[in-house]
C-alpha cells in the first residue's frame, strides 16, 4: 500500500522532511526487497522523488530548494530510519547535485531540463582519462561504487586530463548523460546492498567542453568568490563531501535504538528470571549508553553542519585546521554510531542476527557505509592531528579536507 503524502511540489526543507516521515513505514517494508535485489525498487524511487528528497540541493533557479548541509543531513537520516540503502542513494544524488555547481550554466540547463528532481550519480576519484579533441574531450575509464547509478540520468566522474605527451595537466570532473555510459554489475557486498553502488563505464565517450570542469577551484577554495548568490554553493568542498555521509548513519542509529527499546517490553531475557528485557539493569545500562552515543553523533554532526553554513554565509573558506576538525567530527560521529549499534546488539543477543530481524541489516548497512574511503575514522583523525600540529606536507595521506 502506497503511503499518502503531499504530492505538490515541496517548497521548503520542512515540507520534504514531513513527507519523508510519512514514508518511513513504507521504506521499512520495502527494505528487505531492495536488499535482496541489490537495488531500490522503482516504487521507492518514485515515492522519494514525489516527497522532494532529490531536490534539497538543486538550485532554486531550476526549481530546487538549495537548502543547507543540516537539512541534507536530516533528509538522509529520516530516510535511513526506514531504509539505509534508500538513504545512501538519496545522499549521494544530493551531494552530486551540489557539486554540479562547478559546471557552467549550459551544462546545468541540460541536467535540469526535466525539473529539479533529477538523480545524479558520481565518483570524485579520477579513475578515468580525458583527452582534448575538437569541441571537447574523449573520456575513457570506470568509476567504481557509483551509488545511485542504477537510477540516475547523469553521472559525474573524476578524470585526469592528459596532453598529447600523455602527461597529466589537470584533474577534472566530466558530466555524462545516461545514454553515454554503461553500468557494470559489481556491487556484491555484505551491507548497504540496496544502494546498488555499481561501476559506471565510459568507453571513448565524447564530452563537450562545457561538460568538463577543473577541480582546482574546489581544492583551493577560489570557487567561493564565483558564487555570490548561493550560500549553499559557497559551502566548503571537503567538509561537504565528508559530512553528508554521516546523515544515513544518524538515521540508522535512531532506527536501531527505537527497535531495541520497543521490543524490550515484549521479549524475555533468555537464561535469566527476567520476563522482560527492560527489567534487567544490565540491559538498561546498555540501552542508555547506546542512546548517549547516538546523541554524541548528532551533536558532532550538527556542530559541523552549522559551522559549514556559517562559513558559507560569510563567504569564508575555512582554514585547514577548521576543515580538518569537521573531518574529525565525522569520525567521532561514525565511531559513536558504531559503538552504539554494537551495544544494542549486545543487549538484544544472538536473536539480533536473525534474518527476519531488521537490526542485523541496519548493523551491516552502517558498517559498510562507515568504511567509505572519504570518511574512514582513523584517516580522519590522523588528518585532524596533522592539521593541529601544522604538518603541512601530509606525507603519508592526501586527505579530502
MIVO-570688 format. One line per 4 residues: number of its first residue (from 1); for each residue x, y, z of N, C-alpha, C. Coordinates in steps of 0.2 Angstrom, whole numbers, plus 5000, padded with zeros to 4 digits. Example, Ala and Ser with C-alpha at 12.3 -4.5 7.8 and 13.67 -1.06 7.14 Angstrom:
2
1 = 5066:4972:5039:5062:4978:5039:5066:4984:5039; 5064:4989:5035:5068:4995:5036:5064:5000:5039
//
This chain:
401
1 = 5004:4994:5000:5000:5000:5000:5004:5006:5000; 5003:5011:4995:5007:5017:4995:5005:5022:5000; 5010:5025:5004:5008:5030:5009:5006:5036:5005; 5001:5039:5008:4998:5045:5005:5002:5051:5008
5 = 5005:5055:5003:5009:5061:5005:5007:5067:5001; 5009:5072:5003:5008:5078:4999:5012:5078:4992; 5008:5077:4987:5011:5077:4980:5013:5083:4977; 5011:5089:4980:5013:5095:4977:5020:5097:4978
9 = 5023:5101:4973:5030:5102:4974:5032:5105:4981; 5037:5102:4984:5039:5104:4990:5042:5111:4990; 5040:5116:4994:5043:5122:4994:5048:5124:4999; 5049:5119:5004:5054:5121:5009:5056:5114:5012
13 = 5062:5114:5015:5065:5108:5018:5060:5105:5023; 5057:5109:5027:5052:5106:5032:5047:5102:5028; 5044:5104:5022:5039:5100:5019:5042:5093:5017; 5048:5093:5014:5051:5087:5012:5052:5082:5018
17 = 5054:5085:5024:5055:5081:5030:5048:5078:5032; 5043:5082:5032:5036:5079:5034:5034:5074:5029; 5035:5075:5023:5034:5070:5018:5038:5063:5019; 5044:5064:5021:5048:5058:5022:5046:5055:5028
21 = 5045:5058:5033:5042:5055:5040:5036:5050:5038; 5032:5053:5034:5026:5049:5032:5028:5043:5028; 5034:5043:5025:5036:5037:5021:5039:5032:5025; 5042:5033:5031:5046:5028:5035:5043:5021:5035
25 = 5036:5020:5036:5034:5013:5037:5034:5010:5030; 5033:5014:5024:5034:5011:5018:5041:5009:5016; 5045:5013:5018:5053:5012:5017:5055:5006:5021; 5053:5005:5027:5054:4999:5031:5052:4993:5028
29 = 5046:4993:5025:5043:4987:5022:5046:4985:5016; 5049:4990:5012:5052:4988:5006:5060:4987:5006; 5063:4988:5012:5070:4987:5013:5072:4980:5012; 5069:4975:5014:5071:4968:5013:5071:4967:5005
33 = 5066:4969:5002:5066:4968:4995:5072:4971:4991; 5073:4978:4993:5079:4981:4990:5085:4978:4991; 5086:4975:4997:5092:4972:4999:5093:4966:4995; 5088:4962:4994:5088:4956:4990:5089:4957:4983
37 = 5087:4962:4980:5088:4964:4973:5094:4968:4972; 5097:4970:4977:5103:4974:4977:5102:4981:4973; 5096:4983:4974:5094:4990:4971:5087:4992:4974; 5086:4998:4974:5079:5001:4976:5074:4999:4971
41 = 5068:4998:4973:5063:4997:4968:5061:5004:4965; 5058:5004:4959:5056:5010:4956:5050:5013:4960; 5046:5009:4964:5041:5012:4968:5044:5016:4974; 5050:5014:4976:5053:5018:4982:5056:5024:4979
45 = 5060:5024:4973:5062:5030:4970:5057:5035:4968; 5051:5032:4966:5046:5037:4964:5043:5040:4970; 5042:5036:4976:5040:5039:4982:5045:5045:4985; 5051:5043:4984:5056:5048:4987:5056:5054:4982
49 = 5055:5053:4976:5055:5059:4971:5049:5063:4973; 5043:5060:4974:5037:5064:4975:5037:5068:4982; 5041:5065:4986:5042:5068:4993:5047:5074:4993; 5050:5075:4987:5055:5080:4986:5062:5079:4989
53 = 5064:5072:4990:5070:5071:4993:5076:5072:4988; 5075:5072:4982:5080:5073:4977:5081:5081:4975; 5078:5085:4978:5078:5092:4976:5081:5097:4981; 5083:5094:4987:5085:5098:4993:5092:5102:4991
57 = 5096:5100:4987:5102:5103:4985:5102:5106:4978; 5097:5105:4974:5096:5108:4967:5095:5115:4968; 5098:5119:4963:5097:5126:4963:5090:5129:4962; 5089:5134:4966:5082:5137:4966:5080:5139:4959
61 = 5085:5142:4955:5083:5144:4948:5081:5139:4944; 5082:5132:4946:5079:5127:4942:5073:5123:4946; 5071:5126:4951:5065:5124:4955:5067:5120:4961; 5074:5119:4962:5076:5116:4968:5075:5120:4974
65 = 5077:5117:4980:5076:5120:4986:5083:5123:4989; 5089:5121:4987:5095:5124:4988:5096:5126:4996; 5095:5121:5000:5094:5121:5007:5101:5122:5010; 5103:5118:5014:5110:5118:5018:5112:5111:5020
69 = 5118:5111:5023:5120:5104:5025:5116:5101:5030; 5114:5105:5035:5110:5102:5040:5103:5099:5038; 5100:5102:5033:5094:5099:5030:5096:5093:5026; 5101:5093:5023:5103:5087:5019:5105:5081:5024
73 = 5108:5083:5030:5109:5078:5035:5102:5075:5037; 5097:5079:5039:5091:5077:5041:5087:5073:5036; 5087:5075:5030:5084:5072:5025:5086:5064:5024; 5093:5064:5024:5096:5057:5024:5095:5053:5030
77 = 5095:5056:5036:5094:5052:5042:5086:5050:5042; 5082:5054:5040:5075:5052:5041:5073:5046:5036; 5076:5047:5030:5075:5041:5025:5078:5035:5028; 5084:5035:5031:5088:5030:5034:5084:5026:5040
81 = 5080:5030:5043:5076:5027:5048:5071:5021:5045; 5070:5022:5039:5066:5017:5035:5071:5012:5032; 5076:5014:5028:5080:5010:5024:5087:5014:5023; 5092:5011:5025:5099:5013:5024:5101:5014:5017
85 = 5099:5009:5013:5101:5009:5006:5098:5015:5002; 5091:5016:5004:5087:5022:5001:5091:5028:5003; 5093:5029:5009:5096:5035:5012:5102:5036:5008; 5106:5031:5007:5113:5031:5004:5112:5034:4996
89 = 5107:5031:4993:5106:5033:4986:5104:5041:4986; 5099:5043:4990:5097:5050:4991:5103:5054:4992; 5107:5052:4997:5113:5056:5000:5118:5058:4994; 5119:5052:4991:5124:5053:4985:5122:5057:4979
93 = 5115:5056:4978:5112:5060:4972:5112:5068:4974; 5111:5069:4981:5110:5076:4983:5117:5080:4983; 5122:5076:4985:5129:5079:4986:5132:5080:4979; 5130:5076:4974:5132:5077:4967:5128:5083:4964
97 = 5122:5084:4966:5118:5090:4964:5122:5096:4966; 5124:5096:4972:5128:5101:4975:5134:5102:4971; 5138:5097:4970:5144:5098:4966:5143:5100:4959; 5137:5099:4956:5136:5102:4949:5138:5109:4948
101 = 5138:5113:4954:5140:5120:4954:5146:5122:4951; 5151:5117:4950:5157:5118:4946:5156:5119:4939; 5150:5117:4936:5149:5117:4929:5146:5123:4927; 5147:5125:4921:5143:5131:4918:5136:5131:4917
105 = 5132:5136:4916:5125:5136:4916:5123:5132:4910; 5126:5131:4905:5124:5127:4899:5123:5120:4901; 5128:5118:4905:5128:5111:4907:5122:5110:4912; 5121:5114:4917:5116:5114:4922:5109:5114:4918
109 = 5108:5118:4913:5102:5118:4910:5100:5111:4907; 5105:5108:4904:5104:5101:4902:5102:5096:4907; 5105:5097:4913:5104:5092:4918:5097:5093:4921; 5095:5099:4922:5088:5100:4925:5083:5102:4920
113 = 5084:5099:4914:5079:5101:4908:5072:5098:4910; 5072:5093:4914:5065:5090:4916:5063:5091:4923; 5067:5096:4926:5065:5098:4933:5070:5097:4938; 5069:5099:4944:5074:5098:4950:5075:5092:4953
117 = 5071:5087:4951:5071:5080:4954:5076:5075:4951; 5080:5078:4946:5085:5073:4943:5089:5070:4948; 5090:5063:4947:5095:5059:4951:5102:5059:4947; 5107:5061:4951:5114:5061:4948:5118:5057:4952
121 = 5122:5053:4949:5127:5049:4952:5134:5052:4951; 5139:5049:4954:5146:5052:4953:5151:5049:4958; 5157:5050:4955:5163:5047:4959:5168:5053:4958; 5171:5055:4964:5176:5061:4963:5183:5058:4961
125 = 5184:5052:4963:5191:5049:4961:5192:5049:4954; 5198:5051:4952:5200:5052:4945:5202:5045:4942; 5197:5041:4941:5199:5034:4938:5198:5033:4931; 5197:5039:4927:5197:5039:4920:5201:5044:4917
129 = 5202:5045:4911:5206:5050:4907:5202:5054:4902; 5204:5060:4901:5201:5064:4896:5206:5067:4892; 5205:5067:4885:5210:5069:4881:5206:5074:4876; 5210:5080:4875:5207:5086:4871:5206:5084:4864
133 = 5200:5085:4861:5198:5084:4854:5194:5091:4852; 5193:5091:4846:5189:5097:4843:5182:5097:4847; 5181:5103:4850:5174:5104:4853:5174:5101:4860; 5179:5097:4863:5178:5094:4869:5183:5089:4871
137 = 5181:5083:4874:5186:5078:4876:5183:5071:4875; 5188:5067:4874:5186:5060:4874:5188:5057:4880; 5183:5054:4884:5184:5051:4890:5183:5043:4890; 5188:5040:4894:5188:5033:4894:5190:5031:4902
141 = 5186:5026:4904:5188:5024:4911:5182:5021:4915; 5183:5019:4921:5177:5017:4925:5177:5020:4932; 5171:5021:4935:5171:5023:4941:5167:5018:4946; 5171:5015:4950:5168:5010:4955:5164:5013:4960
145 = 5159:5009:4963:5155:5011:4968:5151:5018:4967; 5148:5018:4961:5144:5024:4960:5137:5023:4962; 5136:5025:4968:5130:5025:4971:5125:5029:4967; 5118:5027:4967:5113:5030:4963:5113:5029:4956
149 = 5119:5025:4953:5120:5025:4946:5114:5021:4943; 5111:5016:4946:5105:5012:4943:5099:5017:4942; 5099:5022:4945:5093:5027:4944:5094:5034:4942; 5100:5035:4940:5102:5042:4938:5101:5043:4931
153 = 5101:5049:4929:5100:5052:4922:5107:5055:4920; 5111:5056:4925:5118:5059:4924:5123:5056:4928; 5129:5056:4926:5135:5054:4931:5140:5059:4930; 5143:5061:4936:5149:5065:4936:5155:5060:4938
157 = 5160:5060:4934:5166:5056:4936:5173:5060:4935; 5177:5058:4940:5183:5061:4941:5188:5059:4935; 5191:5063:4932:5196:5062:4926:5203:5065:4927; 5208:5062:4924:5214:5065:4924:5215:5068:4916
161 = 5216:5074:4916:5216:5077:4909:5223:5076:4906; 5224:5073:4901:5231:5071:4898:5232:5075:4892; 5238:5077:4891:5240:5081:4885:5243:5076:4880; 5245:5078:4874:5247:5074:4868:5253:5070:4870
165 = 5257:5071:4875:5263:5068:4878:5261:5063:4883; 5254:5062:4884:5252:5058:4890:5254:5060:4897; 5255:5067:4897:5256:5070:4904:5250:5073:4907; 5249:5072:4913:5243:5075:4916:5244:5082:4917
169 = 5239:5086:4915:5239:5093:4915:5233:5096:4919; 5228:5092:4922:5223:5094:4926:5219:5088:4929; 5216:5090:4934:5211:5085:4937:5204:5088:4936; 5199:5084:4934:5193:5087:4932:5187:5083:4934
173 = 5181:5085:4933:5175:5081:4933:5172:5081:4926; 5170:5075:4924:5166:5075:4917:5159:5074:4919; 5154:5077:4915:5147:5076:4916:5145:5073:4910; 5142:5067:4911:5140:5062:4906:5132:5060:4907
177 = 5128:5060:4901:5121:5058:4902:5121:5050:4902; 5116:5048:4904:5115:5041:4905:5115:5037:4898; 5114:5040:4893:5114:5037:4886:5121:5036:4884; 5126:5039:4887:5133:5038:4885:5137:5034:4890
181 = 5135:5031:4895:5139:5026:4899:5135:5020:4900; 5138:5015:4902:5135:5008:4904:5137:5007:4911; 5133:5002:4914:5134:5000:4921:5136:4993:4922; 5142:4992:4925:5144:4985:4926:5142:4983:4933
185 = 5139:4977:4933:5136:4974:4940:5142:4972:4944; 5144:4976:4949:5150:4974:4953:5148:4975:4960; 5142:4977:4962:5140:4978:4969:5138:4972:4973; 5142:4967:4975:5141:4961:4978:5144:4962:4985
189 = 5140:4964:4990:5143:4966:4996:5139:4963:5002; 5142:4964:5008:5139:4962:5014:5133:4966:5017; 5134:4973:5016:5129:4978:5018:5128:4983:5013; 5123:4987:5014:5121:4993:5010:5120:4990:5003
193 = 5117:4984:5003:5116:4981:4996:5111:4985:4992; 5106:4988:4995:5101:4991:4992:5103:4997:4988; 5109:5000:4990:5111:5006:4986:5113:5005:4979; 5114:4999:4977:5116:4997:4970:5122:5001:4968
197 = 5127:5001:4972:5133:5006:4970:5138:5002:4965; 5135:5001:4959:5139:4998:4954:5144:5002:4951; 5147:4999:4945:5153:5003:4942:5150:5006:4935; 5152:5013:4935:5150:5016:4929:5156:5016:4924
201 = 5154:5014:4917:5159:5013:4912:5158:5018:4907; 5164:5022:4905:5164:5026:4899:5169:5024:4894; 5167:5022:4888:5171:5019:4883:5172:5024:4877; 5177:5028:4878:5179:5033:4872:5173:5038:4871
205 = 5170:5041:4876:5164:5045:4876:5166:5052:4874; 5162:5055:4870:5164:5062:4868:5160:5066:4874; 5164:5071:4877:5161:5075:4882:5162:5083:4879; 5157:5086:4878:5158:5093:4876:5162:5097:4881
209 = 5166:5102:4879:5170:5106:4883:5166:5109:4889; 5160:5111:4888:5157:5114:4894:5154:5109:4899; 5155:5103:4898:5153:5097:4902:5160:5094:4905; 5165:5098:4905:5171:5095:4909:5174:5101:4913
213 = 5174:5101:4919:5176:5106:4924:5182:5104:4928; 5187:5109:4929:5193:5108:4933:5191:5108:4940; 5194:5103:4944:5193:5103:4951:5197:5107:4955; 5202:5111:4952:5207:5115:4956:5203:5121:4960
217 = 5198:5124:4957:5195:5129:4961:5192:5126:4967; 5189:5120:4967:5186:5117:4973:5191:5115:4978; 5197:5113:4976:5203:5111:4980:5206:5117:4984; 5206:5123:4981:5209:5129:4984:5204:5134:4987
221 = 5198:5133:4986:5193:5137:4988:5191:5143:4984; 5194:5144:4978:5193:5150:4974:5186:5150:4972; 5182:5145:4971:5176:5145:4969:5171:5149:4973; 5172:5150:4979:5168:5154:4984:5166:5161:4981
225 = 5172:5164:4978:5171:5171:4976:5166:5171:4969; 5166:5165:4966:5162:5165:4960:5154:5164:4961; 5152:5163:4968:5145:5161:4969:5142:5166:4974; 5142:5172:4972:5139:5177:4977:5132:5176:4979
229 = 5128:5173:4975:5121:5172:4976:5119:5166:4979; 5123:5161:4981:5121:5155:4984:5126:5153:4990; 5123:5153:4996:5127:5151:5002:5128:5144:5001; 5123:5140:4999:5125:5133:4999:5130:5131:4994
233 = 5130:5135:4988:5136:5134:4983:5142:5136:4986; 5143:5140:4991:5149:5143:4994:5152:5138:4999; 5148:5133:5001:5150:5128:5006:5156:5125:5005; 5160:5124:5010:5167:5121:5009:5167:5114:5006
237 = 5171:5113:5001:5171:5107:4997:5172:5100:5001; 5178:5100:5005:5180:5094:5009:5174:5093:5014; 5173:5098:5018:5168:5096:5023:5161:5094:5021; 5159:5097:5015:5153:5094:5012:5153:5087:5010
241 = 5158:5085:5007:5159:5078:5004:5159:5073:5010; 5163:5075:5016:5163:5071:5021:5157:5070:5026; 5154:5076:5027:5148:5076:5032:5142:5073:5029; 5141:5074:5023:5134:5071:5020:5134:5064:5021
245 = 5140:5060:5022:5139:5053:5023:5138:5051:5030; 5138:5056:5034:5136:5055:5041:5128:5054:5042; 5125:5058:5037:5117:5058:5038:5114:5051:5038; 5115:5047:5034:5112:5040:5034:5114:5036:5041
249 = 5120:5037:5043:5122:5034:5050:5117:5037:5056; 5116:5043:5056:5111:5046:5061:5105:5042:5061; 5102:5042:5055:5095:5038:5055:5095:5031:5056; 5100:5027:5054:5101:5020:5055:5101:5019:5063
253 = 5105:5023:5066:5106:5023:5073:5100:5024:5077; 5096:5029:5075:5089:5030:5078:5085:5025:5077; 5085:5022:5071:5080:5016:5070:5082:5010:5074; 5088:5009:5075:5091:5003:5079:5089:5004:5086
257 = 5090:5010:5089:5088:5012:5096:5080:5011:5097; 5076:5013:5092:5069:5013:5093:5067:5005:5093; 5070:5002:5088:5068:4994:5088:5070:4991:5094; 5076:4992:5097:5078:4988:5103:5073:4990:5109
261 = 5072:4997:5110:5068:5000:5115:5061:4997:5115; 5058:4997:5109:5051:4994:5108:5051:4987:5110; 5055:4983:5108:5055:4976:5109:5057:4974:5117; 5059:4979:5120:5062:4977:5127:5056:4976:5132
265 = 5050:4978:5130:5044:4977:5134:5040:4970:5132; 5043:4967:5127:5039:4962:5124:5043:4955:5124; 5050:4956:5125:5054:4950:5125:5058:4948:5131; 5058:4942:5133:5061:4940:5139:5069:4940:5138
269 = 5072:4939:5144:5079:4939:5144:5081:4932:5145; 5084:4929:5139:5085:4921:5139:5090:4919:5145; 5088:4913:5148:5093:4910:5153:5093:4915:5159; 5088:4919:5161:5088:4923:5167:5080:4922:5169
273 = 5079:4925:5175:5072:4925:5178:5068:4931:5175; 5072:4936:5171:5068:4942:5169:5063:4940:5163; 5057:4942:5164:5052:4940:5159:5052:4946:5154; 5055:4951:5155:5056:4957:5150:5063:4959:5151
277 = 5066:4960:5145:5072:4963:5144:5073:4970:5148; 5068:4974:5148:5068:4980:5151:5069:4980:5159; 5068:4974:5162:5069:4974:5169:5076:4973:5171; 5080:4971:5166:5087:4970:5168:5091:4976:5168
281 = 5095:4977:5174:5099:4983:5175:5104:4983:5169; 5107:4978:5168:5112:4977:5163:5109:4980:5156; 5103:4977:5154:5100:4980:5148:5099:4987:5148; 5097:4990:5154:5095:4997:5154:5101:5001:5153
285 = 5107:4999:5156:5113:5002:5155:5116:5002:5148; 5115:4996:5145:5117:4996:5138:5113:5001:5133; 5106:5001:5135:5102:5005:5131:5104:5012:5132; 5105:5014:5138:5106:5021:5140:5113:5023:5137
289 = 5118:5019:5137:5124:5021:5134:5124:5022:5127; 5120:5017:5124:5119:5017:5116:5116:5024:5114; 5110:5026:5118:5107:5032:5117:5111:5038:5117; 5116:5038:5122:5120:5044:5123:5125:5044:5118
293 = 5128:5039:5115:5132:5039:5110:5129:5041:5103; 5123:5039:5103:5119:5042:5097:5118:5049:5097; 5117:5052:5103:5116:5059:5104:5123:5062:5103; 5129:5059:5105:5135:5062:5103:5136:5063:5096
297 = 5134:5057:5092:5135:5058:5085:5131:5064:5082; 5125:5065:5084:5121:5070:5082:5124:5077:5084; 5127:5078:5090:5130:5084:5092:5136:5086:5088; 5140:5081:5086:5146:5082:5082:5144:5084:5075
301 = 5139:5080:5072:5137:5081:5065:5134:5088:5064; 5129:5090:5069:5126:5096:5069:5131:5102:5070; 5136:5101:5074:5141:5106:5075:5144:5108:5069; 5146:5102:5065:5150:5103:5059:5145:5106:5054
305 = 5139:5104:5053:5135:5107:5048:5133:5114:5049; 5132:5116:5056:5131:5123:5057:5137:5127:5056; 5143:5125:5057:5149:5129:5055:5150:5129:5048; 5149:5124:5044:5149:5124:5037:5145:5130:5034
309 = 5138:5130:5037:5134:5135:5034:5136:5142:5037; 5139:5143:5043:5141:5149:5045:5147:5152:5040; 5151:5148:5039:5157:5150:5034:5154:5152:5027; 5149:5148:5025:5146:5149:5018:5143:5156:5018
313 = 5139:5157:5023:5135:5163:5023:5140:5169:5023; 5145:5168:5027:5150:5174:5027:5155:5174:5021; 5154:5169:5017:5158:5169:5011:5166:5168:5013; 5167:5164:5018:5173:5162:5020:5175:5155:5018
317 = 5181:5154:5016:5184:5147:5015:5188:5145:5022; 5185:5141:5026:5188:5139:5032:5196:5137:5031; 5200:5139:5036:5207:5137:5036:5207:5129:5037; 5213:5126:5036:5215:5119:5036:5213:5116:5042
321 = 5214:5119:5048:5213:5116:5054:5205:5116:5055; 5201:5121:5053:5194:5120:5054:5191:5115:5049; 5194:5115:5043:5191:5109:5039:5193:5102:5041; 5199:5102:5044:5201:5095:5047:5197:5093:5053
325 = 5195:5098:5057:5191:5097:5063:5184:5094:5061; 5181:5097:5055:5175:5094:5053:5176:5087:5051; 5181:5085:5048:5183:5078:5047:5183:5074:5053; 5186:5077:5058:5186:5074:5065:5179:5073:5068
329 = 5175:5078:5067:5168:5077:5069:5165:5071:5066; 5166:5071:5059:5163:5065:5056:5166:5058:5059; 5172:5058:5060:5175:5052:5063:5172:5050:5070; 5171:5055:5074:5168:5054:5081:5161:5052:5080
333 = 5157:5055:5075:5150:5053:5074:5150:5046:5072; 5154:5044:5067:5154:5037:5065:5156:5032:5070; 5161:5033:5074:5163:5029:5079:5158:5028:5084; 5154:5034:5086:5149:5034:5091:5143:5029:5089
337 = 5141:5030:5082:5136:5026:5080:5138:5018:5080; 5144:5017:5078:5146:5010:5078:5146:5007:5084; 5149:5011:5089:5149:5008:5096:5142:5007:5099; 5137:5012:5097:5130:5011:5099:5127:5005:5097
341 = 5128:5004:5090:5125:4998:5087:5127:4992:5090; 5134:4991:5092:5137:4985:5095:5134:4984:5102; 5133:4990:5105:5129:4989:5112:5122:4987:5111; 5119:4989:5106:5112:4987:5105:5111:4980:5103
345 = 5116:4977:5099:5116:4970:5098:5118:4966:5104; 5123:4969:5108:5124:4965:5114:5118:4965:5119; 5114:4970:5119:5108:4970:5123:5103:4965:5121; 5103:4965:5114:5097:4960:5111:5099:4953:5111
349 = 5106:4952:5110:5108:4945:5110:5108:4942:5103; 5109:4935:5103:5110:4932:5096:5104:4933:5091; 5098:4934:5094:5092:4935:5090:5093:4941:5086; 5097:4945:5087:5098:4951:5083:5100:4949:5076
353 = 5103:4944:5075:5106:4942:5069:5102:4937:5065; 5095:4936:5067:5091:4933:5063:5089:4936:5057; 5088:4933:5051:5087:4937:5045:5080:4941:5045; 5076:4939:5050:5069:4942:5050:5070:4949:5054
357 = 5076:4949:5058:5077:4955:5062:5080:4961:5059; 5077:4966:5058:5080:4972:5054:5086:4975:5057; 5087:4973:5064:5093:4976:5067:5100:4973:5064; 5100:4967:5062:5106:4965:5058:5107:4968:5052
361 = 5102:4970:5048:5103:4973:5042:5105:4980:5043; 5102:4984:5048:5105:4990:5050:5112:4990:5052; 5114:4985:5056:5121:4985:5058:5126:4984:5052; 5124:4979:5047:5128:4978:5041:5128:4984:5037
365 = 5122:4988:5036:5122:4994:5031:5127:4999:5034; 5126:5000:5041:5130:5005:5044:5137:5004:5044; 5139:4998:5045:5147:4996:5045:5150:4997:5038; 5146:4995:5033:5149:4996:5026:5149:5003:5024
369 = 5144:5007:5026:5144:5014:5024:5149:5018:5028; 5151:5016:5034:5156:5019:5038:5163:5018:5036; 5164:5014:5031:5170:5012:5028:5171:5015:5021; 5167:5020:5020:5168:5023:5013:5175:5027:5014
373 = 5179:5027:5009:5186:5029:5009:5186:5037:5011; 5181:5041:5010:5181:5048:5012:5180:5049:5019; 5177:5044:5023:5176:5045:5030:5179:5040:5035; 5184:5037:5032:5187:5032:5037:5190:5035:5043
377 = 5187:5033:5049:5188:5037:5055:5196:5038:5057; 5200:5033:5056:5207:5033:5058:5210:5038:5053; 5209:5038:5047:5212:5043:5042:5210:5050:5044; 5203:5051:5046:5201:5057:5048:5204:5060:5054
381 = 5205:5056:5059:5208:5058:5065:5215:5060:5064; 5219:5056:5059:5226:5057:5058:5226:5064:5054; 5221:5065:5050:5221:5072:5046:5220:5078:5051; 5216:5077:5056:5215:5082:5061:5221:5083:5065
385 = 5224:5078:5067:5230:5078:5071:5236:5082:5067; 5237:5080:5061:5242:5083:5057:5241:5091:5056; 5234:5093:5055:5232:5100:5055:5234:5103:5061; 5232:5100:5067:5233:5103:5073:5241:5105:5075
389 = 5245:5100:5072:5252:5101:5073:5256:5105:5068; 5252:5107:5063:5255:5111:5057:5259:5106:5052; 5258:5100:5052:5261:5096:5047:5258:5097:5040; 5261:5101:5036:5258:5103:5030:5259:5098:5024
393 = 5264:5094:5024:5265:5090:5019:5260:5084:5018; 5258:5082:5024:5254:5076:5024:5257:5070:5020; 5263:5069:5023:5267:5064:5019:5264:5058:5017; 5260:5055:5021:5258:5048:5020:5250:5048:5017
397 = 5247:5053:5018:5240:5053:5015:5239:5060:5011; 5234:5060:5007:5232:5066:5004:5224:5066:5005; 5222:5069:5011:5215:5069:5013:5211:5074:5009; 5204:5072:5009:5200:5077:5006:5198:5082:5012
401 = 5200:5088:5013:5198:5092:5018:5197:5099:5015
//
